[in-house]
Amino acid sequence: MSLCTVRCSICGGYMSRTTTKRGKPFLYCGRCGLGSMVLRQSTIDALNKVCQSISESDLPGETLKKQRGQR
Ligand SMILES: [Zn+2]
């Protein structure tokens, strides 16, 4: 399973990317607990361009738990 993600701006780990009930992307870092929701459509489009495709197993352990818990 691969996912398109970005690095955490605090600790540099990969963030899990899930979708909120309202359909907005939510990025979460289990290593340091940073979470961010993307609200603006133009930024969601930008995120889809800058994100990096990684294998789900490359996520840090704590982040992977969040990723799997939300599917
Ligand atoms: Zn982090």
N, CA, C, O and the ligand as a Tripos MOL2 file, in Angstrom:
@<TRIPOS>MOLECULE
protein
  285   283    72     0     0
PROTEIN
NO_CHARGES

@<TRIPOS>ATOM
      1 N           0.8480   -1.1980    0.0000 N.3       1 MET1
      2 CA          0.0000    0.0000    0.0000 C.3       1 MET1
      3 C           0.8790    1.2410    0.0000 C.2       1 MET1
      4 O           1.7030    1.4060    0.9000 O.2       1 MET1
      5 N           0.7260    2.1110   -0.9780 N.am      2 SER2
      6 CA          1.5170    3.3360   -0.9900 C.3       2 SER2
      7 C           0.6130    4.5260   -0.6980 C.2       2 SER2
      8 O          -0.5990    4.4760   -0.9080 O.2       2 SER2
      9 N           1.2250    5.5820   -0.2160 N.am      3 LEU3
     10 CA          0.4460    6.7860    0.0460 C.3       3 LEU3
     11 C           1.2870    8.0030   -0.2970 C.2       3 LEU3
     12 O           2.5150    7.9490   -0.3600 O.2       3 LEU3
     13 N           0.5880    9.0870   -0.5110 N.am      4 CYS4
     14 CA          1.2410   10.3170   -0.8800 C.3       4 CYS4
     15 C           1.3020   11.1950    0.3620 C.2       4 CYS4
     16 O           0.2660   11.5760    0.9060 O.2       4 CYS4
     17 N           2.5010   11.5140    0.8080 N.am      5 THR5
     18 CA          2.6220   12.2030    2.0900 C.3       5 THR5
     19 C           3.6790   13.2960    2.0390 C.2       5 THR5
     20 O           4.3720   13.4600    1.0350 O.2       5 THR5
     21 N           3.7920   14.0340    3.1230 N.am      6 VAL6
     22 CA          4.8260   15.0590    3.2540 C.3       6 VAL6
     23 C           5.5730   14.8230    4.5640 C.2       6 VAL6
     24 O           5.1280   14.0670    5.4270 O.2       6 VAL6
     25 N           6.7110   15.4860    4.6860 N.am      7 ARG7
     26 CA          7.5030   15.3850    5.9090 C.3       7 ARG7
     27 C           6.9420   16.3220    6.9690 C.2       7 ARG7
     28 O           6.4180   17.3920    6.6610 O.2       7 ARG7
     29 N           7.0620   15.9040    8.2040 N.am      8 CYS8
     30 CA          6.6710   16.7420    9.3350 C.3       8 CYS8
     31 C           7.6270   17.9300    9.4300 C.2       8 CYS8
     32 O           8.8410   17.7600    9.3180 O.2       8 CYS8
     33 N           7.0870   19.1220    9.6340 N.am      9 SER9
     34 CA          7.9470   20.3040    9.6910 C.3       9 SER9
     35 C           8.6770   20.4170   11.0310 C.2       9 SER9
     36 O           9.6120   21.2080   11.1510 O.2       9 SER9
     37 N           8.2770   19.6560   12.0220 N.am     10 ILE10
     38 CA          8.9370   19.7140   13.3280 C.3      10 ILE10
     39 C          10.0550   18.6690   13.4310 C.2      10 ILE10
     40 O          11.2060   19.0130   13.7000 O.2      10 ILE10
     41 N           9.7170   17.4050   13.2160 N.am     11 CYS11
     42 CA         10.7100   16.3510   13.4560 C.3      11 CYS11
     43 C          11.2460   15.7250   12.1700 C.2      11 CYS11
     44 O          12.2170   14.9690   12.2110 O.2      11 CYS11
     45 N          10.6330   16.0260   11.0400 N.am     12 GLY12
     46 CA         11.1430   15.5100    9.7780 C.3      12 GLY12
     47 C          10.6690   14.1170    9.3980 C.2      12 GLY12
     48 O          11.0520   13.5930    8.3530 O.2      12 GLY12
     49 N           9.8230   13.5040   10.2560 N.am     13 GLY13
     50 CA          9.2980   12.1760    9.9280 C.3      13 GLY13
     51 C           8.1690   12.2610    8.9070 C.2      13 GLY13
     52 O           7.5820   13.3260    8.7190 O.2      13 GLY13
     53 N           7.8620   11.1510    8.2490 N.am     14 TYR14
     54 CA          6.7270   11.1410    7.3310 C.3      14 TYR14
     55 C           5.4360   11.2310    8.1190 C.2      14 TYR14
     56 O           5.3220   10.6670    9.2070 O.2      14 TYR14
     57 N           4.4610   11.9450    7.5670 N.am     15 MET15
     58 CA          3.1730   12.0980    8.2260 C.3      15 MET15
     59 C           2.1370   11.1830    7.5820 C.2      15 MET15
     60 O           2.1840   10.9190    6.3800 O.2      15 MET15
     61 N           1.2030   10.7050    8.3990 N.am     16 SER16
     62 CA          0.1310    9.9150    7.8170 C.3      16 SER16
     63 C          -0.8790   10.8790    7.2050 C.2      16 SER16
     64 O          -1.0860   11.9840    7.7060 O.2      16 SER16
     65 N          -1.4930   10.4490    6.1300 N.am     17 ARG17
     66 CA         -2.4850   11.2920    5.4890 C.3      17 ARG17
     67 C          -3.8200   10.5690    5.4920 C.2      17 ARG17
     68 O          -3.9790    9.5180    4.8710 O.2      17 ARG17
     69 N          -4.7640   11.1450    6.1950 N.am     18 THR18
     70 CA         -6.0960   10.5600    6.2340 C.3      18 THR18
     71 C          -7.0740   11.6320    5.7510 C.2      18 THR18
     72 O          -6.6830   12.7630    5.4630 O.2      18 THR18
     73 N          -8.3210   11.2670    5.6700 N.am     19 THR19
     74 CA         -9.3350   12.2040    5.2080 C.3      19 THR19
     75 C         -10.3670   12.3940    6.3030 C.2      19 THR19
     76 O         -10.8410   11.4180    6.8840 O.2      19 THR19
     77 N         -10.7160   13.6260    6.5880 N.am     20 THR20
     78 CA        -11.7090   13.8940    7.6340 C.3      20 THR20
     79 C         -13.1050   13.5650    7.1130 C.2      20 THR20
     80 O         -13.2980   13.2950    5.9280 O.2      20 THR20
     81 N         -14.0730   13.5960    8.0270 N.am     21 LYS21
     82 CA        -15.4610   13.3230    7.6410 C.3      21 LYS21
     83 C         -15.9490   14.3080    6.5840 C.2      21 LYS21
     84 O         -16.8180   13.9900    5.7730 O.2      21 LYS21
     85 N         -15.3750   15.5040    6.6080 N.am     22 ARG22
     86 CA        -15.7630   16.5200    5.6210 C.3      22 ARG22
     87 C         -14.9690   16.4150    4.3320 C.2      22 ARG22
     88 O         -15.1190   17.2430    3.4330 O.2      22 ARG22
     89 N         -14.1320   15.4060    4.2460 N.am     23 GLY23
     90 CA        -13.4050   15.1740    3.0010 C.3      23 GLY23
     91 C         -12.1200   15.9720    2.8500 C.2      23 GLY23
     92 O         -11.5490   16.0310    1.7610 O.2      23 GLY23
     93 N         -11.6580   16.5920    3.9430 N.am     24 LYS24
     94 CA        -10.4070   17.3500    3.8690 C.3      24 LYS24
     95 C          -9.2360   16.4710    4.2940 C.2      24 LYS24
     96 O          -9.3740   15.6230    5.1750 O.2      24 LYS24
     97 N          -8.0620   16.6830    3.6510 N.am     25 PRO25
     98 CA         -6.8950   15.8950    4.0590 C.3      25 PRO25
     99 C          -6.4390   16.2890    5.4610 C.2      25 PRO25
    100 O          -6.4150   17.4690    5.8110 O.2      25 PRO25
    101 N          -6.0840   15.2960    6.2450 N.am     26 PHE26
    102 CA         -5.5480   15.5280    7.5830 C.3      26 PHE26
    103 C          -4.1960   14.8400    7.6700 C.2      26 PHE26
    104 O          -4.0640   13.6440    7.4110 O.2      26 PHE26
    105 N          -3.1920   15.6330    8.0430 N.am     27 LEU27
    106 CA         -1.8370   15.1000    8.1390 C.3      27 LEU27
    107 C          -1.4700   14.9740    9.6040 C.2      27 LEU27
    108 O          -1.6850   15.8960   10.3910 O.2      27 LEU27
    109 N          -0.9140   13.8290    9.9640 N.am     28 TYR28
    110 CA         -0.6000   13.6190   11.3600 C.3      28 TYR28
    111 C           0.7580   12.9550   11.5210 C.2      28 TYR28
    112 O           1.0920   12.0020   10.8180 O.2      28 TYR28
    113 N           1.5380   13.4830   12.4690 N.am     29 CYS29
    114 CA          2.8330   12.8980   12.7780 C.3      29 CYS29
    115 C           2.7650   12.2410   14.1460 C.2      29 CYS29
    116 O           2.5980   12.9250   15.1550 O.2      29 CYS29
    117 N           2.8930   10.9270   14.1870 N.am     30 GLY30
    118 CA          2.8240   10.2050   15.4510 C.3      30 GLY30
    119 C           4.0880   10.3440   16.2810 C.2      30 GLY30
    120 O           4.0750   10.0730   17.4820 O.2      30 GLY30
    121 N           5.1680   10.7600   15.6600 N.am     31 ARG31
    122 CA          6.4210   10.9090   16.3950 C.3      31 ARG31
    123 C           6.3740   12.0930   17.3420 C.2      31 ARG31
    124 O           6.8180   11.9830   18.4850 O.2      31 ARG31
    125 N           5.8470   13.2230   16.8910 N.am     32 CYS32
    126 CA          5.8310   14.4140   17.7480 C.3      32 CYS32
    127 C           4.4240   14.9030   18.0310 C.2      32 CYS32
    128 O           4.2440   15.8050   18.8490 O.2      32 CYS32
    129 N           3.4180   14.3310   17.3750 N.am     33 GLY33
    130 CA          2.0410   14.7080   17.6830 C.3      33 GLY33
    131 C           1.5240   15.9140   16.9160 C.2      33 GLY33
    132 O           0.4590   16.4420   17.2350 O.2      33 GLY33
    133 N           2.2570   16.3480   15.9230 N.am     34 LEU34
    134 CA          1.7860   17.4710   15.1150 C.3      34 LEU34
    135 C           0.6940   16.9940   14.1560 C.2      34 LEU34
    136 O           0.8510   15.9780   13.4790 O.2      34 LEU34
    137 N          -0.3940   17.7250   14.1070 N.am     35 GLY35
    138 CA         -1.4650   17.3910   13.1760 C.3      35 GLY35
    139 C          -1.9210   18.6290   12.4460 C.2      35 GLY35
    140 O          -2.0110   19.7030   13.0410 O.2      35 GLY35
    141 N          -2.2130   18.4970   11.1540 N.am     36 SER36
    142 CA         -2.7420   19.6560   10.4320 C.3      36 SER36
    143 C          -3.8080   19.2340    9.4390 C.2      36 SER36
    144 O          -3.7050   18.1940    8.7890 O.2      36 SER36
    145 N          -4.8210   20.0560    9.3400 N.am     37 MET37
    146 CA         -5.8890   19.8100    8.3920 C.3      37 MET37
    147 C          -5.7670   20.8330    7.2720 C.2      37 MET37
    148 O          -5.4500   21.9960    7.5220 O.2      37 MET37
    149 N          -6.0150   20.4050    6.0400 N.am     38 VAL38
    150 CA         -5.9240   21.3200    4.9060 C.3      38 VAL38
    151 C          -7.3450   21.6910    4.4800 C.2      38 VAL38
    152 O          -8.1260   20.8330    4.0690 O.2      38 VAL38
    153 N          -7.6630   22.9670    4.5840 N.am     39 LEU39
    154 CA         -9.0360   23.4050    4.3570 C.3      39 LEU39
    155 C          -9.2790   23.9780    2.9710 C.2      39 LEU39
    156 O         -10.3750   23.8380    2.4270 O.2      39 LEU39
    157 N          -8.2940   24.6090    2.4040 N.am     40 ARG40
    158 CA         -8.5140   25.3170    1.1450 C.3      40 ARG40
    159 C          -8.2360   24.4190   -0.0560 C.2      40 ARG40
    160 O          -7.2340   23.7050   -0.1010 O.2      40 ARG40
    161 N          -9.1530   24.4720   -1.0360 N.am     41 GLN41
    162 CA         -9.0120   23.5930   -2.1970 C.3      41 GLN41
    163 C          -7.7040   23.8230   -2.9500 C.2      41 GLN41
    164 O          -7.0800   22.8700   -3.4160 O.2      41 GLN41
    165 N          -7.2860   25.0880   -3.0710 N.am     42 SER42
    166 CA         -6.0550   25.3520   -3.8170 C.3      42 SER42
    167 C          -4.8510   24.7340   -3.1010 C.2      42 SER42
    168 O          -3.8770   24.3320   -3.7370 O.2      42 SER42
    169 N          -4.9320   24.6650   -1.7680 N.am     43 THR43
    170 CA         -3.8400   24.0640   -1.0050 C.3      43 THR43
    171 C          -3.8880   22.5390   -1.0850 C.2      43 THR43
    172 O          -2.8500   21.8770   -1.0790 O.2      43 THR43
    173 N          -5.0980   21.9890   -1.1600 N.am     44 ILE44
    174 CA         -5.2220   20.5440   -1.3540 C.3      44 ILE44
    175 C          -4.5920   20.1670   -2.6980 C.2      44 ILE44
    176 O          -3.8880   19.1620   -2.8000 O.2      44 ILE44
    177 N          -4.8490   20.9780   -3.7240 N.am     45 ASP45
    178 CA         -4.2390   20.7360   -5.0400 C.3      45 ASP45
    179 C          -2.7210   20.8370   -4.9480 C.2      45 ASP45
    180 O          -1.9980   20.0290   -5.5310 O.2      45 ASP45
    181 N          -2.2410   21.8500   -4.1990 N.am     46 ALA46
    182 CA         -0.7980   22.0250   -4.0410 C.3      46 ALA46
    183 C          -0.1990   20.8320   -3.3110 C.2      46 ALA46
    184 O           0.8720   20.3450   -3.6740 O.2      46 ALA46
    185 N          -0.8890   20.3690   -2.2880 N.am     47 LEU47
    186 CA         -0.4260   19.2060   -1.5210 C.3      47 LEU47
    187 C          -0.2810   17.9880   -2.4350 C.2      47 LEU47
    188 O           0.6860   17.2310   -2.3400 O.2      47 LEU47
    189 N          -1.2610   17.8180   -3.3190 N.am     48 ASN48
    190 CA         -1.2090   16.6800   -4.2370 C.3      48 ASN48
    191 C          -0.0190   16.7580   -5.1920 C.2      48 ASN48
    192 O           0.4200   15.7410   -5.7300 O.2      48 ASN48
    193 N           0.5000   17.9690   -5.3990 N.am     49 LYS49
    194 CA          1.6640   18.1240   -6.2760 C.3      49 LYS49
    195 C           2.9740   17.9140   -5.5340 C.2      49 LYS49
    196 O           3.8970   17.2900   -6.0580 O.2      49 LYS49
    197 N           3.0550   18.4380   -4.3080 N.am     50 VAL50
    198 CA          4.3360   18.3680   -3.5890 C.3      50 VAL50
    199 C           4.5130   17.0820   -2.7870 C.2      50 VAL50
    200 O           5.6190   16.7790   -2.3380 O.2      50 VAL50
    201 N           3.4390   16.3290   -2.6070 N.am     51 CYS51
    202 CA          3.5610   15.1460   -1.7600 C.3      51 CYS51
    203 C           4.4720   14.1010   -2.3930 C.2      51 CYS51
    204 O           4.6660   14.0520   -3.6080 O.2      51 CYS51
    205 N           5.0110   13.2850   -1.5320 N.am     52 GLN52
    206 CA          5.9810   12.2720   -1.9400 C.3      52 GLN52
    207 C           5.3190   10.9060   -1.7800 C.2      52 GLN52
    208 O           4.7260   10.6190   -0.7410 O.2      52 GLN52
    209 N           5.4180   10.0720   -2.8020 N.am     53 SER53
    210 CA          4.8010    8.7580   -2.7350 C.3      53 SER53
    211 C           5.7250    7.7790   -2.0140 C.2      53 SER53
    212 O           6.8380    7.5170   -2.4690 O.2      53 SER53
    213 N           5.2590    7.2450   -0.8970 N.am     54 ILE54
    214 CA          6.0640    6.2850   -0.1300 C.3      54 ILE54
    215 C           5.2410    5.0390    0.1400 C.2      54 ILE54
    216 O           4.0220    5.0410   -0.0260 O.2      54 ILE54
    217 N           5.9040    3.9930    0.5500 N.am     55 SER55
    218 CA          5.1980    2.7940    0.9590 C.3      55 SER55
    219 C           4.6970    3.0110    2.3820 C.2      55 SER55
    220 O           5.3880    3.6180    3.2010 O.2      55 SER55
    221 N           3.5080    2.5230    2.6760 N.am     56 GLU56
    222 CA          2.9240    2.7230    4.0000 C.3      56 GLU56
    223 C           3.8650    2.2370    5.1010 C.2      56 GLU56
    224 O           3.8820    2.7980    6.1960 O.2      56 GLU56
    225 N           4.6360    1.2100    4.8180 N.am     57 SER57
    226 CA          5.5220    0.6490    5.8370 C.3      57 SER57
    227 C           6.7220    1.5520    6.1360 C.2      57 SER57
    228 O           7.4650    1.3010    7.0850 O.2      57 SER57
    229 N           6.9160    2.6150    5.3190 N.am     58 ASP58
    230 CA          7.9860    3.5770    5.6020 C.3      58 ASP58
    231 C           7.5910    4.5970    6.6620 C.2      58 ASP58
    232 O           8.4350    5.3610    7.1310 O.2      58 ASP58
    233 N           6.3230    4.6160    7.0420 N.am     59 LEU59
    234 CA          5.8860    5.5420    8.0810 C.3      59 LEU59
    235 C           6.4790    5.1260    9.4220 C.2      59 LEU59
    236 O           6.6310    3.9330    9.6860 O.2      59 LEU59
    237 N           6.8200    6.1080   10.2830 N.am     60 PRO60
    238 CA          7.2610    5.7530   11.6380 C.3      60 PRO60
    239 C           6.1480    4.9620   12.3460 C.2      60 PRO60
    240 O           4.9690    5.1760   12.0620 O.2      60 PRO60
    241 N           6.5050    4.0670   13.2500 N.am     61 GLY61
    242 CA          5.5480    3.1780   13.9080 C.3      61 GLY61
    243 C           4.3040    3.8480   14.4580 C.2      61 GLY61
    244 O           3.1840    3.4180   14.1820 O.2      61 GLY61
    245 N           4.5050    4.9070   15.2390 N.am     62 GLU62
    246 CA          3.3670    5.5920   15.8540 C.3      62 GLU62
    247 C           2.4480    6.2160   14.8030 C.2      62 GLU62
    248 O           1.2280    6.2530   14.9670 O.2      62 GLU62
    249 N           3.0510    6.6960   13.7380 N.am     63 THR63
    250 CA          2.2840    7.3260   12.6710 C.3      63 THR63
    251 C           1.5020    6.2770   11.8880 C.2      63 THR63
    252 O           0.3730    6.5120   11.4560 O.2      63 THR63
    253 N           2.1190    5.1320   11.7180 N.am     64 LEU64
    254 CA          1.4780    4.0260   10.9970 C.3      64 LEU64
    255 C           0.2060    3.5640   11.7090 C.2      64 LEU64
    256 O          -0.7880    3.2240   11.0690 O.2      64 LEU64
    257 N           0.2550    3.5590   13.0470 N.am     65 LYS65
    258 CA         -0.9280    3.1690   13.8300 C.3      65 LYS65
    259 C          -2.1030    4.0700   13.5100 C.2      65 LYS65
    260 O          -3.2270    3.6080   13.3140 O.2      65 LYS65
    261 N          -1.8210    5.3710   13.4580 N.am     66 LYS66
    262 CA         -2.8680    6.3530   13.1550 C.3      66 LYS66
    263 C          -3.4070    6.1060   11.7360 C.2      66 LYS66
    264 O          -4.6150    6.1170   11.5000 O.2      66 LYS66
    265 N          -2.4880    5.8890   10.8200 N.am     67 GLN67
    266 CA         -2.8640    5.6650    9.4280 C.3      67 GLN67
    267 C          -3.8010    4.4550    9.2920 C.2      67 GLN67
    268 O          -4.8050    4.5080    8.5820 O.2      67 GLN67
    269 N          -3.4560    3.3870    9.9730 N.am     68 ARG68
    270 CA         -4.2640    2.1620    9.8680 C.3      68 ARG68
    271 C          -5.5680    2.2850   10.6370 C.2      68 ARG68
    272 O          -6.5910    1.7290   10.2390 O.2      68 ARG68
    273 N          -5.5200    3.0360   11.7740 N.am     69 GLY69
    274 CA         -6.7200    3.1950   12.6000 C.3      69 GLY69
    275 C          -7.8320    3.9370   11.9050 C.2      69 GLY69
    276 O          -9.0020    3.7950   12.2610 O.2      69 GLY69
    277 N          -7.4730    4.7280   10.9170 N.am     70 GLN70
    278 CA         -8.4820    5.5770   10.2870 C.3      70 GLN70
    279 C          -8.9790    5.0520    8.9590 C.2      70 GLN70
    280 O          -9.6670    5.7670    8.2300 O.2      70 GLN70
    281 N          -8.6530    3.8500    8.6420 N.am     71 ARG71
    282 CA         -9.1370    3.3770    7.3510 C.3      71 ARG71
    283 C         -10.3770    2.5050    7.5110 C.2      71 ARG71
    284 O         -10.9210    2.0180    6.5200 O.2      71 ARG71
    285 ZN          6.7910   15.2030   13.7130 Zn       72 ZN72
@<TRIPOS>BOND
     1     1     2 1
     2     2     3 1
     3     3     4 2
     4     3     5 am
     5     5     6 1
     6     6     7 1
     7     7     8 2
     8     7     9 am
     9     9    10 1
    10    10    11 1
    11    11    12 2
    12    11    13 am
    13    13    14 1
    14    14    15 1
    15    15    16 2
    16    15    17 am
    17    17    18 1
    18    18    19 1
    19    19    20 2
    20    19    21 am
    21    21    22 1
    22    22    23 1
    23    23    24 2
    24    23    25 am
    25    25    26 1
    26    26    27 1
    27    27    28 2
    28    27    29 am
    29    29    30 1
    30    30    31 1
    31    31    32 2
    32    31    33 am
    33    33    34 1
    34    34    35 1
    35    35    36 2
    36    35    37 am
    37    37    38 1
    38    38    39 1
    39    39    40 2
    40    39    41 am
    41    41    42 1
    42    42    43 1
    43    43    44 2
    44    43    45 am
    45    45    46 1
    46    46    47 1
    47    47    48 2
    48    47    49 am
    49    49    50 1
    50    50    51 1
    51    51    52 2
    52    51    53 am
    53    53    54 1
    54    54    55 1
    55    55    56 2
    56    55    57 am
    57    57    58 1
    58    58    59 1
    59    59    60 2
    60    59    61 am
    61    61    62 1
    62    62    63 1
    63    63    64 2
    64    63    65 am
    65    65    66 1
    66    66    67 1
    67    67    68 2
    68    67    69 am
    69    69    70 1
    70    70    71 1
    71    71    72 2
    72    71    73 am
    73    73    74 1
    74    74    75 1
    75    75    76 2
    76    75    77 am
    77    77    78 1
    78    78    79 1
    79    79    80 2
    80    79    81 am
    81    81    82 1
    82    82    83 1
    83    83    84 2
    84    83    85 am
    85    85    86 1
    86    86    87 1
    87    87    88 2
    88    87    89 am
    89    89    90 1
    90    90    91 1
    91    91    92 2
    92    91    93 am
    93    93    94 1
    94    94    95 1
    95    95    96 2
    96    95    97 am
    97    97    98 1
    98    98    99 1
    99    99   100 2
   100    99   101 am
   101   101   102 1
   102   102   103 1
   103   103   104 2
   104   103   105 am
   105   105   106 1
   106   106   107 1
   107   107   108 2
   108   107   109 am
   109   109   110 1
   110   110   111 1
   111   111   112 2
   112   111   113 am
   113   113   114 1
   114   114   115 1
   115   115   116 2
   116   115   117 am
   117   117   118 1
   118   118   119 1
   119   119   120 2
   120   119   121 am
   121   121   122 1
   122   122   123 1
   123   123   124 2
   124   123   125 am
   125   125   126 1
   126   126   127 1
   127   127   128 2
   128   127   129 am
   129   129   130 1
   130   130   131 1
   131   131   132 2
   132   131   133 am
   133   133   134 1
   134   134   135 1
   135   135   136 2
   136   135   137 am
   137   137   138 1
   138   138   139 1
   139   139   140 2
   140   139   141 am
   141   141   142 1
   142   142   143 1
   143   143   144 2
   144   143   145 am
   145   145   146 1
   146   146   147 1
   147   147   148 2
   148   147   149 am
   149   149   150 1
   150   150   151 1
   151   151   152 2
   152   151   153 am
   153   153   154 1
   154   154   155 1
   155   155   156 2
   156   155   157 am
   157   157   158 1
   158   158   159 1
   159   159   160 2
   160   159   161 am
   161   161   162 1
   162   162   163 1
   163   163   164 2
   164   163   165 am
   165   165   166 1
   166   166   167 1
   167   167   168 2
   168   167   169 am
   169   169   170 1
   170   170   171 1
   171   171   172 2
   172   171   173 am
   173   173   174 1
   174   174   175 1
   175   175   176 2
   176   175   177 am
   177   177   178 1
   178   178   179 1
   179   179   180 2
   180   179   181 am
   181   181   182 1
   182   182   183 1
   183   183   184 2
   184   183   185 am
   185   185   186 1
   186   186   187 1
   187   187   188 2
   188   187   189 am
   189   189   190 1
   190   190   191 1
   191   191   192 2
   192   191   193 am
   193   193   194 1
   194   194   195 1
   195   195   196 2
   196   195   197 am
   197   197   198 1
   198   198   199 1
   199   199   200 2
   200   199   201 am
   201   201   202 1
   202   202   203 1
   203   203   204 2
   204   203   205 am
   205   205   206 1
   206   206   207 1
   207   207   208 2
   208   207   209 am
   209   209   210 1
   210   210   211 1
   211   211   212 2
   212   211   213 am
   213   213   214 1
   214   214   215 1
   215   215   216 2
   216   215   217 am
   217   217   218 1
   218   218   219 1
   219   219   220 2
   220   219   221 am
   221   221   222 1
   222   222   223 1
   223   223   224 2
   224   223   225 am
   225   225   226 1
   226   226   227 1
   227   227   228 2
   228   227   229 am
   229   229   230 1
   230   230   231 1
   231   231   232 2
   232   231   233 am
   233   233   234 1
   234   234   235 1
   235   235   236 2
   236   235   237 am
   237   237   238 1
   238   238   239 1
   239   239   240 2
   240   239   241 am
   241   241   242 1
   242   242   243 1
   243   243   244 2
   244   243   245 am
   245   245   246 1
   246   246   247 1
   247   247   248 2
   248   247   249 am
   249   249   250 1
   250   250   251 1
   251   251   252 2
   252   251   253 am
   253   253   254 1
   254   254   255 1
   255   255   256 2
   256   255   257 am
   257   257   258 1
   258   258   259 1
   259   259   260 2
   260   259   261 am
   261   261   262 1
   262   262   263 1
   263   263   264 2
   264   263   265 am
   265   265   266 1
   266   266   267 1
   267   267   268 2
   268   267   269 am
   269   269   270 1
   270   270   271 1
   271   271   272 2
   272   271   273 am
   273   273   274 1
   274   274   275 1
   275   275   276 2
   276   275   277 am
   277   277   278 1
   278   278   279 1
   279   279   280 2
   280   279   281 am
   281   281   282 1
   282   282   283 1
   283   283   284 2
@<TRIPOS>SUBSTRUCTURE
     1 MET1         2 RESIDUE 1 A MET
     2 SER2         6 RESIDUE 1 A SER
     3 LEU3        10 RESIDUE 1 A LEU
     4 CYS4        14 RESIDUE 1 A CYS
     5 THR5        18 RESIDUE 1 A THR
     6 VAL6        22 RESIDUE 1 A VAL
     7 ARG7        26 RESIDUE 1 A ARG
     8 CYS8        30 RESIDUE 1 A CYS
     9 SER9        34 RESIDUE 1 A SER
    10 ILE10       38 RESIDUE 1 A ILE
    11 CYS11       42 RESIDUE 1 A CYS
    12 GLY12       46 RESIDUE 1 A GLY
    13 GLY13       50 RESIDUE 1 A GLY
    14 TYR14       54 RESIDUE 1 A TYR
    15 MET15       58 RESIDUE 1 A MET
    16 SER16       62 RESIDUE 1 A SER
    17 ARG17       66 RESIDUE 1 A ARG
    18 THR18       70 RESIDUE 1 A THR
    19 THR19       74 RESIDUE 1 A THR
    20 THR20       78 RESIDUE 1 A THR
    21 LYS21       82 RESIDUE 1 A LYS
    22 ARG22       86 RESIDUE 1 A ARG
    23 GLY23       90 RESIDUE 1 A GLY
    24 LYS24       94 RESIDUE 1 A LYS
    25 PRO25       98 RESIDUE 1 A PRO
    26 PHE26      102 RESIDUE 1 A PHE
    27 LEU27      106 RESIDUE 1 A LEU
    28 TYR28      110 RESIDUE 1 A TYR
    29 CYS29      114 RESIDUE 1 A CYS
    30 GLY30      118 RESIDUE 1 A GLY
    31 ARG31      122 RESIDUE 1 A ARG
    32 CYS32      126 RESIDUE 1 A CYS
    33 GLY33      130 RESIDUE 1 A GLY
    34 LEU34      134 RESIDUE 1 A LEU
    35 GLY35      138 RESIDUE 1 A GLY
    36 SER36      142 RESIDUE 1 A SER
    37 MET37      146 RESIDUE 1 A MET
    38 VAL38      150 RESIDUE 1 A VAL
    39 LEU39      154 RESIDUE 1 A LEU
    40 ARG40      158 RESIDUE 1 A ARG
    41 GLN41      162 RESIDUE 1 A GLN
    42 SER42      166 RESIDUE 1 A SER
    43 THR43      170 RESIDUE 1 A THR
    44 ILE44      174 RESIDUE 1 A ILE
    45 ASP45      178 RESIDUE 1 A ASP
    46 ALA46      182 RESIDUE 1 A ALA
    47 LEU47      186 RESIDUE 1 A LEU
    48 ASN48      190 RESIDUE 1 A ASN
    49 LYS49      194 RESIDUE 1 A LYS
    50 VAL50      198 RESIDUE 1 A VAL
    51 CYS51      202 RESIDUE 1 A CYS
    52 GLN52      206 RESIDUE 1 A GLN
    53 SER53      210 RESIDUE 1 A SER
    54 ILE54      214 RESIDUE 1 A ILE
    55 SER55      218 RESIDUE 1 A SER
    56 GLU56      222 RESIDUE 1 A GLU
    57 SER57      226 RESIDUE 1 A SER
    58 ASP58      230 RESIDUE 1 A ASP
    59 LEU59      234 RESIDUE 1 A LEU
    60 PRO60      238 RESIDUE 1 A PRO
    61 GLY61      242 RESIDUE 1 A GLY
    62 GLU62      246 RESIDUE 1 A GLU
    63 THR63      250 RESIDUE 1 A THR
    64 LEU64      254 RESIDUE 1 A LEU
    65 LYS65      258 RESIDUE 1 A LYS
    66 LYS66      262 RESIDUE 1 A LYS
    67 GLN67      266 RESIDUE 1 A GLN
    68 ARG68      270 RESIDUE 1 A ARG
    69 GLY69      274 RESIDUE 1 A GLY
    70 GLN70      278 RESIDUE 1 A GLN
    71 ARG71      282 RESIDUE 1 A ARG
    72 ZN72       285 GROUP 0 **** ****
